[in-house]
Amino acid sequence: MDQPTYTVSELSNLVAAAMQRTFPDEVWVQGEIRDLTRSRNGHVYFSLVEPGTDGTESLLPVTLFASERYVVNRVLMRSGGAVRMTDGIRVRIRGRLGLYAPRSSVQLRMTWIDTDFTLGQLAAERQALIAALTADGSLVKNGSLPMPLVPLRVGLVTSGGSAAHADFVTELHRSEYAFSVVLSHATVQGTDAPVSIAEALERLGDSPVDVIAVVRGGGAQTDLATFDTELVARAIAGSAAPVLTGIGHETDQTVADLAAFDAMKTPTACAQRIVAAVRSFVERLDTLSLAVERARRSVIVRTGSRVDHYAIRLRGATELRLAQHRIRLETIRTSASAAARRTTDRSERRLRQTASHTVRTAYHRLGEAHTSLIQRSDAIGAEASRATVRAEGRLDVLQTINQSRDPATMFARGWSVTLSGSGRPVRDPAEVEVAERLRTVVEGGTLTSVVVESEEGQ
């Protein structure tokens, strides 16, 4: 009996009819979205993929027509916007299974989505990852790094040119601190995002940055699934610099947030956190500067007070010493004057005695000569003249001697009186010692000297 031969369309119709009999109602299918595209007419096309244990993949084409897309979007909105259909997201969807005749391929015409399934999958995977990272210490590794006092060199991991990039950099520039930003571009959404972010962090490891910021704008919870991956979390944990995140979420933290040094809700808040660290250092520096200035002024005031005190004491001691010197000088002058007067008195008495004796002698000789005046008048006259001249000469000598012994005359001629430290006149070098302070009285005042060397007369 001959086997029937079908045309392609006949076979496709038979298969389609068999599928219709086998799956008369809509079916639920779960898998990972891959290669999602949106057409201009509003249709959405993607593949639902299930990786096999042997490295192969099972793939089911899915079509979401514009007519059903409105209903699916309303379901997504009821989840609070937490689920968004993007590549790499595991979903549970409902649709009618059919055969696409032009290609004779099986496809699912999607009509509904179970958002709880997706969120549950994400939550379960997230909790399992958190448990693993907690067990090996990865969640606290980056947080244990020291934050630099002045984190001015900032590494930035984000999509270059994005709104998140602009918001972050604008906030740093607004602070007017001298920030230097090194951008390491990364894809922050989609199946390639985890690898891209990890590589961007690795590139910054070769740059001299103080801190690294990982930022992106807000989105659905499924959009942020990239930051719940083990690859991103371990890249943050292995960073040599503190990592700050600003991933645009408002409620739950991502695993990347938990692994980072610190986490903020938005890129702007992340930049503000870095600015606050620098501002805190500047404020502490200003506070220390004020404290140093106050201490400096206090030292100056205390030192000035001490200097004034010592100056007053020195002035008082100097005035006392000067008064003592004046008293001693006056005593010396009084003693010298008294000695001079005594010397003058003695000289006058001697002069009077000498003159009286001379007169008596002259009278005696005149009396003797009177008897022979006639015979020796000429001789007597000559002798009297000579005696008178001699008497006047002696008188002049005595006056000269008397004047030379006057202390005032002696001082005027350059004579001086040297007194020891105890006030005694120094007459012999042996009376003083080396380093002893001496005072020398001259006509114009008193000189103070120190004995360096003494020599006795030869």
C-alpha positions as CSV (number, residue, x, y, z in Angstrom):
1,M,0.0,0.0,0.0
2,D,1.4,3.4,-1.0
3,Q,2.2,5.9,1.7
4,P,0.3,9.2,1.2
5,T,2.3,12.2,0.0
6,Y,1.5,15.7,1.4
7,T,2.2,19.1,0.1
8,V,3.8,21.5,2.6
9,S,0.6,23.4,3.1
10,E,-1.4,20.1,3.6
11,L,1.1,18.9,6.2
12,S,1.1,22.3,7.9
13,N,-2.7,22.3,8.1
14,L,-2.7,18.7,9.5
15,V,-0.2,19.7,12.2
16,A,-2.1,22.8,13.0
17,A,-5.3,20.8,13.3
18,A,-3.5,18.2,15.5
19,M,-2.2,21.0,17.8
20,Q,-5.6,22.5,18.0
21,R,-7.1,19.1,19.1
22,T,-4.2,18.6,21.6
23,F,-4.2,22.1,23.0
24,P,-7.7,23.4,22.5
25,D,-7.2,26.0,25.3
26,E,-4.5,28.5,26.2
27,V,-1.4,27.1,27.9
28,W,1.0,28.5,30.5
29,V,4.7,28.4,29.6
30,Q,7.7,29.6,31.5
31,G,11.2,30.5,30.3
32,E,13.7,33.3,29.8
33,I,13.0,36.2,27.4
34,R,15.5,36.4,24.6
35,D,15.9,38.7,21.5
36,L,12.9,40.9,22.3
37,T,11.9,43.4,19.6
38,R,9.1,45.8,19.1
39,S,7.7,46.6,15.7
40,R,6.3,49.9,14.4
41,N,2.8,48.5,14.3
42,G,2.9,47.7,18.0
43,H,3.6,44.0,17.9
44,V,6.2,42.4,20.2
45,Y,8.3,39.4,19.2
46,F,10.7,37.4,21.4
47,S,11.9,33.9,22.1
48,L,11.2,32.0,25.2
49,V,14.3,30.0,26.1
50,E,15.1,27.2,28.5
51,P,18.7,26.2,28.8
52,G,19.3,22.5,28.9
53,T,21.6,20.6,31.2
54,D,23.8,19.5,28.3
55,G,24.4,23.1,27.1
56,T,21.7,23.1,24.5
57,E,18.6,25.3,24.6
58,S,15.0,24.8,23.9
59,L,13.4,27.8,22.2
60,L,9.8,28.8,21.6
61,P,8.9,31.8,19.4
62,V,6.4,34.1,21.0
63,T,4.3,36.9,19.5
64,L,2.4,39.5,21.4
65,F,0.1,41.3,19.0
66,A,-0.9,44.9,19.5
67,S,-4.4,43.8,20.3
68,E,-3.3,41.8,23.3
69,R,-0.4,44.0,24.3
70,Y,-2.8,46.5,25.9
71,V,-4.1,43.9,28.2
72,V,-0.6,42.6,29.1
73,N,0.6,46.2,29.8
74,R,-2.3,46.7,32.2
75,V,-1.3,43.5,34.1
76,L,2.3,44.8,34.3
77,M,1.1,48.1,35.6
78,R,-0.9,46.4,38.3
79,S,2.4,45.1,39.6
80,G,3.5,48.6,40.4
81,G,5.8,48.7,37.4
82,A,8.1,46.2,39.1
83,V,8.1,43.9,36.0
84,R,9.2,44.9,32.6
85,M,9.6,42.5,29.7
86,T,13.3,42.7,28.7
87,D,15.9,40.2,27.7
88,G,17.2,37.9,30.4
89,I,14.0,38.0,32.5
90,R,12.3,34.8,33.4
91,V,8.5,34.9,32.9
92,R,5.4,32.7,33.1
93,I,3.1,33.7,30.3
94,R,-0.2,32.4,28.9
95,G,-1.2,32.1,25.3
96,R,-2.6,30.0,22.5
97,L,-0.2,27.5,20.8
98,G,-0.4,27.5,17.1
99,L,1.5,26.9,13.9
100,Y,2.8,29.7,11.8
101,A,2.0,28.4,8.3
102,P,4.4,30.5,6.2
103,R,7.4,28.9,8.1
104,S,5.7,25.8,9.4
105,S,7.0,26.8,12.9
106,V,5.3,26.4,16.3
107,Q,4.7,29.7,18.1
108,L,2.8,31.0,21.1
109,R,0.4,33.9,20.7
110,M,0.8,35.6,24.1
111,T,-2.3,36.9,25.9
112,W,-1.3,37.2,29.6
113,I,1.7,37.3,32.0
114,D,2.1,36.2,35.6
115,T,4.0,39.0,37.3
116,D,4.1,37.2,40.7
117,F,6.0,34.4,39.1
118,T,8.7,36.8,37.8
119,L,9.0,38.7,41.0
120,G,9.1,35.4,43.0
121,Q,11.8,34.1,40.8
122,L,13.8,37.3,41.2
123,A,13.3,37.3,45.0
124,A,14.3,33.6,45.3
125,E,17.4,34.1,43.2
126,R,18.2,37.2,45.1
127,Q,17.9,35.6,48.5
128,A,20.0,32.6,47.4
129,L,22.7,34.9,46.1
130,I,22.7,37.0,49.3
131,A,23.0,33.9,51.4
132,A,26.0,32.7,49.4
133,L,27.8,36.1,49.5
134,T,27.1,36.4,53.2
135,A,28.6,33.0,53.8
136,D,31.9,33.7,52.1
137,G,32.2,37.3,53.4
138,S,31.8,39.1,50.1
139,L,29.0,41.4,51.3
140,V,31.3,43.1,53.9
141,K,34.5,43.0,51.9
142,N,34.2,46.4,50.1
143,G,32.5,48.0,53.1
144,S,35.6,47.2,55.3
145,L,37.8,49.4,53.1
146,P,38.9,52.8,54.4
147,M,37.2,55.8,52.8
148,P,39.8,58.3,51.7
149,L,39.6,61.6,53.6
150,V,39.4,63.6,50.3
151,P,37.9,61.4,47.6
152,L,38.4,63.9,44.7
153,R,39.4,61.2,42.1
154,V,36.2,59.5,41.2
155,G,35.8,56.4,39.0
156,L,32.3,56.3,37.3
157,V,30.7,53.1,36.0
158,T,27.5,53.9,34.0
159,S,26.3,54.3,30.4
160,G,28.2,57.2,28.9
161,G,26.0,60.1,27.9
162,S,23.0,58.8,29.8
163,A,20.9,60.9,32.1
164,A,22.4,59.2,35.1
165,H,25.9,60.1,33.8
166,A,24.8,63.8,33.4
167,D,23.1,64.0,36.8
168,F,26.1,62.6,38.6
169,V,28.7,64.8,37.0
170,T,26.6,67.9,37.3
171,E,26.2,67.4,41.0
172,L,30.0,67.1,41.5
173,H,30.7,70.2,39.4
174,R,28.1,72.2,41.3
175,S,30.0,71.6,44.5
176,E,33.0,73.7,43.1
177,Y,35.5,71.2,44.5
178,A,38.3,70.0,42.2
179,F,36.8,66.6,41.3
180,S,38.4,64.5,38.6
181,V,36.0,61.9,37.0
182,V,37.2,58.8,35.1
183,L,34.3,57.3,33.1
184,S,34.3,53.6,32.6
185,H,31.4,53.0,30.2
186,A,29.1,50.0,30.8
187,T,25.8,48.7,29.6
188,V,23.5,48.8,32.6
189,Q,20.5,46.8,31.3
190,G,20.0,43.6,29.4
191,T,21.7,40.2,29.2
192,D,25.1,41.7,28.5
193,A,25.0,44.2,31.4
194,P,26.5,42.1,34.2
195,V,29.6,41.3,32.1
196,S,29.9,44.9,31.0
197,I,29.7,46.3,34.5
198,A,32.2,43.8,35.9
199,E,34.6,44.7,33.1
200,A,34.1,48.4,33.7
201,L,35.0,47.9,37.4
202,E,38.0,45.9,36.5
203,R,39.3,48.6,34.2
204,L,39.1,51.2,37.0
205,G,41.3,48.9,39.1
206,D,44.2,50.1,36.9
207,S,43.3,53.8,37.5
208,P,44.4,55.9,40.5
209,V,40.9,56.6,41.8
210,D,39.9,57.2,45.4
211,V,36.3,56.0,45.1
212,I,34.1,54.3,42.5
213,A,30.4,55.2,41.8
214,V,28.1,52.7,40.0
215,V,25.0,54.5,38.8
216,R,22.0,54.2,36.5
217,G,18.6,55.8,36.2
218,G,15.4,54.4,37.7
219,G,13.3,51.6,36.2
220,A,11.3,48.5,36.9
221,Q,12.5,45.9,39.3
222,T,13.2,43.6,36.4
223,D,15.3,46.4,34.8
224,L,17.5,46.4,37.9
225,A,17.9,42.6,37.9
226,T,21.4,43.2,36.5
227,F,22.5,44.5,39.9
228,D,21.1,41.3,41.6
229,T,23.6,39.1,39.7
230,E,26.5,37.3,41.3
231,L,29.0,38.6,38.7
232,V,28.3,42.3,39.5
233,A,28.2,41.6,43.3
234,R,31.6,39.9,43.3
235,A,33.1,42.5,41.0
236,I,32.1,45.2,43.6
237,A,33.4,43.0,46.5
238,G,36.8,42.6,44.7
239,S,37.3,46.3,44.0
240,A,40.4,47.9,45.6
241,A,38.5,51.2,46.0
242,P,35.3,51.8,48.0
243,V,32.3,51.5,45.7
244,L,29.2,53.7,46.1
245,T,26.0,52.8,44.2
246,G,23.2,55.0,43.0
247,I,20.9,52.6,41.0
248,G,17.7,54.6,40.9
249,H,15.6,52.4,43.2
250,E,13.1,53.7,45.7
251,T,12.4,50.7,47.9
252,D,14.3,47.4,47.9
253,Q,18.1,47.3,47.8
254,T,19.8,45.3,45.1
255,V,22.6,42.8,45.9
256,A,25.0,45.3,44.4
257,D,23.9,47.8,47.0
258,L,24.5,45.3,49.8
259,A,28.0,44.5,48.5
260,A,29.0,48.1,48.1
261,F,30.6,50.4,50.6
262,D,27.5,52.5,50.7
263,A,24.3,52.7,48.7
264,M,22.1,55.7,47.7
265,K,18.8,55.8,45.9
266,T,19.8,57.9,42.9
267,P,22.9,59.0,40.9
268,T,22.4,62.5,42.3
269,A,22.3,61.2,45.8
270,C,25.5,59.2,45.2
271,A,27.3,62.3,44.0
272,Q,26.1,64.2,47.0
273,R,27.5,61.5,49.3
274,I,31.0,62.0,47.8
275,V,30.6,65.8,48.0
276,A,29.6,65.5,51.6
277,A,32.8,63.5,52.4
278,V,35.0,66.2,50.9
279,R,33.0,68.9,52.6
280,S,33.3,67.2,55.9
281,F,37.1,67.1,55.5
282,V,37.2,70.8,54.5
283,E,35.1,71.7,57.5
284,R,37.3,69.7,59.9
285,L,40.3,71.4,58.3
286,D,38.7,74.8,58.8
287,T,38.0,73.9,62.5
288,L,41.5,72.8,63.1
289,S,42.8,76.0,61.4
290,L,40.7,78.1,63.7
291,A,41.9,76.1,66.7
292,V,45.5,76.6,65.7
293,E,45.0,80.3,65.2
294,R,43.4,80.6,68.6
295,A,46.2,78.7,70.2
296,R,48.8,80.9,68.4
297,R,47.1,84.0,69.6
298,S,46.9,82.6,73.2
299,V,50.6,81.8,73.1
300,I,51.4,85.3,71.8
301,V,49.3,86.9,74.6
302,R,50.9,84.7,77.3
303,T,54.4,85.3,75.9
304,G,53.7,89.1,75.7
305,S,52.6,89.1,79.3
306,R,55.7,87.3,80.4
307,V,57.9,89.7,78.4
308,D,56.2,92.7,79.9
309,H,56.7,91.2,83.4
310,Y,60.3,90.5,82.8
311,A,60.8,93.9,81.3
312,I,59.3,95.6,84.4
313,R,61.5,93.5,86.6
314,L,64.6,94.2,84.5
315,R,63.8,97.9,84.5
316,G,63.4,97.9,88.3
317,A,66.7,96.0,88.8
318,T,68.5,98.4,86.4
319,E,67.2,101.5,88.1
320,L,68.2,100.0,91.5
321,R,71.7,99.3,90.3
322,L,72.0,102.8,88.8
323,A,70.8,104.3,92.0
324,Q,73.4,102.3,93.9
325,H,76.1,103.3,91.5
326,R,75.1,107.0,91.9
327,I,75.3,106.7,95.7
328,R,78.7,105.1,95.5
329,L,79.9,107.7,93.0
330,E,78.7,110.5,95.2
331,T,80.4,108.9,98.2
332,I,83.6,108.7,96.2
333,R,83.3,112.3,95.0
334,T,82.6,113.5,98.6
335,S,85.6,111.5,99.9
336,A,87.8,112.9,97.1
337,S,86.7,116.5,97.8
338,A,87.3,116.1,101.5
339,A,90.7,114.7,100.9
340,A,91.5,117.5,98.6
341,R,90.4,120.1,101.1
342,R,92.5,118.5,103.8
343,T,95.5,118.5,101.5
344,T,94.9,122.1,100.6
345,D,94.6,123.1,104.3
346,R,97.9,121.4,105.1
347,S,99.6,123.0,102.2
348,E,98.3,126.5,103.3
349,R,99.5,125.9,106.8
350,R,102.9,124.8,105.7
351,L,103.0,127.8,103.3
352,R,102.1,130.2,106.1
353,Q,104.7,128.6,108.4
354,T,107.3,128.8,105.7
355,A,106.5,132.4,104.9
356,S,106.5,133.3,108.6
357,H,109.8,131.6,109.1
358,T,111.2,133.3,106.0
359,V,110.0,136.7,107.2
360,R,111.6,136.1,110.7
361,T,114.8,135.0,109.1
362,A,114.7,138.0,106.8
363,Y,114.1,140.4,109.7
364,H,116.9,138.7,111.7
365,R,119.3,139.1,108.8
366,L,118.2,142.6,108.2
367,G,118.8,143.4,111.9
368,E,122.3,141.9,111.7
369,A,122.9,143.7,108.4
370,H,121.7,147.0,109.9
371,T,124.8,147.3,112.0
372,S,126.9,147.0,108.9
373,L,124.5,148.7,106.6
374,I,126.8,151.4,105.6
375,Q,129.7,149.1,105.0
376,R,127.8,146.4,103.1
377,S,124.7,148.2,101.8
378,D,125.3,147.1,98.3
379,A,126.0,143.5,99.3
380,I,123.0,143.5,101.6
381,G,120.7,145.0,98.9
382,A,121.8,142.3,96.4
383,E,121.4,139.5,99.0
384,A,117.9,140.8,99.9
385,S,116.9,140.8,96.2
386,R,118.2,137.3,95.8
387,A,116.4,136.1,98.9
388,T,113.2,137.7,97.7
389,V,113.4,136.0,94.4
390,R,114.2,132.7,96.0
391,A,111.2,133.1,98.3
392,E,108.9,133.9,95.4
393,G,110.1,130.9,93.5
394,R,109.5,128.6,96.4
395,L,106.0,130.1,96.8
396,D,105.2,129.3,93.2
397,V,106.5,125.8,93.6
398,L,104.3,125.2,96.7
399,Q,101.3,126.6,94.9
400,T,101.9,124.3,91.9
401,I,102.3,121.3,94.1
402,N,99.1,122.2,95.9
403,Q,97.2,122.6,92.7
404,S,98.5,119.3,91.3
405,R,97.2,117.4,94.3
406,D,93.6,118.7,93.8
407,P,91.4,115.7,92.8
408,A,89.5,117.8,90.2
409,T,92.8,118.8,88.6
410,M,93.9,115.1,88.6
411,F,90.7,113.9,87.0
412,A,91.0,116.7,84.4
413,R,94.5,115.6,83.5
414,G,93.2,112.0,82.8
415,W,93.8,110.5,86.2
416,S,91.2,108.0,87.4
417,V,90.3,106.0,90.5
418,T,89.6,102.2,90.1
419,L,87.4,100.6,92.7
420,S,87.0,96.8,93.4
421,G,83.6,95.0,93.5
422,S,83.4,95.9,97.3
423,G,84.1,99.6,96.6
424,R,87.8,99.7,97.8
425,P,90.4,101.6,95.7
426,V,92.6,99.2,93.8
427,R,96.3,99.9,94.4
428,D,97.9,96.6,93.5
429,P,96.9,94.0,90.7
430,A,97.1,91.3,93.4
431,E,94.0,92.9,95.1
432,V,91.7,91.8,92.3
433,E,90.8,88.5,90.6
434,V,90.2,87.5,87.0
435,A,86.5,88.0,85.9
436,E,86.0,90.4,88.8
437,R,83.9,93.5,87.8
438,L,85.7,96.8,88.5
439,R,84.4,100.4,88.4
440,T,86.7,103.2,87.2
441,V,85.8,106.8,88.2
442,V,86.9,109.4,85.6
443,E,86.1,113.1,85.2
444,G,83.0,112.4,83.1
445,G,81.5,109.5,85.1
446,T,82.0,105.8,85.9
447,L,83.2,102.9,83.7
448,T,82.5,99.3,84.5
449,S,85.1,96.6,83.4
450,V,85.9,93.0,83.9
451,V,89.4,91.7,84.8
452,V,90.7,89.5,82.0
453,E,94.3,89.3,83.2
454,S,96.4,91.0,85.9
455,E,100.2,91.6,85.9
456,E,102.3,92.8,88.8
457,G,104.9,95.4,88.2
458,Q,108.4,94.1,87.4
